[in-house]
Amino acid sequence: MAYLLYITYNQLGILFLYKHLFYEVSHMKRYPIRLGNVDEVTAFVKAVNQYDCDMDLCKGSVIIDAKSFLGLMTICPDADLELIIHNNDHKEILDTLSVFLLDQKTA
């Protein structure tokens, strides 16, 4: 009986994880940005840290936390990146980061 309960509990966990991942994928938007030098990286990190939502930066197959100065310095400066915002309400974020955006279209 305990074994059956464990399987049921495990399946619920997998179902919850699938639902959470589906929600995350359906609510993230991607925007191309460019960071040209260390000063721009510093300004970008300060601007991004004002918000509570998760944001990542992608360069090829490398994904880093957009709020991490050290992480950004490993793939920057002078790099074309893709900003991934994990939030539905991102218009205010885009207004703040408009200096760094290459294009307003979602990828």
N, C-alpha and C positions, 0 to 999 in steps of 0.2 A: 504494500500500500504506500509506503514512504517513497519507493522508487517511482511509482506512477505520479505521485504528487510532485516529485522533483522534476520529472519530464514536463509536466504541465506548467510548472513555475518557470522552467527554462524556456519553454516555447513562448510564454508570455513576455519574457525578457527579450527574446529575439524579435517578437512582434513589436514591442515598444521601441526597440532600437531601429527597426526598419521604418516605423512611423516617424521617429525623430529625424532620421537621415533624409527621408523623403521631404519632410517639412523644411529642413535646412537647405536642400538643393532647390526647392521650389521658391524659396524666399531670398536667394542671393543674386546679386547683380554684379556684373563685371564692367569695368571702365579702364581704358588705356590711359596711362599717365607717363610722365617723363620727369625724372629727377636728375638735374644736370651737374650739381656740385654738392659739397658737404653742407653749405649753408641752406640749400633747398631741402636736403634730407632732414636737417635739424628743424626747419620750419614745418615740414610735412609731419614729422613725428609729434611736434607740439600741437598741431592742428588736429591730428587724428586722436590724440589722447584726451581731447575734450569730450568725446562721445563714449557711451557705455557699450555700444554694440561691438561685435567682433568684426575685424577687418584683416584681410590677408593681402599680401603682395605676391604675385606669381611672375617668375621669369623662367620660361621653358618648363622644366619639370620641377623646379625648386619653388616651394611655397613657404613663406615666412610670415610671421606676425607683423602687421603694418605698424604696430605701436612700439616695436623694438628697434631702437636706434642701432644697436650692435648688429642685429640681424640684417637691417637695411644696408649697413656698411659692408657686409660680406658680398652683396650682389650689386652694390652701387659704388660710387656715383656714375653719372653719365650712362644711364640705362633706361631703356623703354620697358615698362612694367605693366602689369595688369592688376588693378585694384579690385578686390572682391569684397563687397559689403554684404554682411549676413544680417540684413534687416530690411523690412518693407519700407519704412519711413526714412528715406535717404536723401530727400531733396535738400534739406538743410546741410547735410554733410557735403553734397556736391557743390552747394554755393560756397562753402568754406574752402573747399579744395579746388575751386575752378581754375586757380593759377597753374595747377599741376596737370589738369586734364588735357589730353590731346584731342578728344572727341567726345561729344555728349551722348553718342549712341551706345547702347548696351551691346556687348559682344556675344 
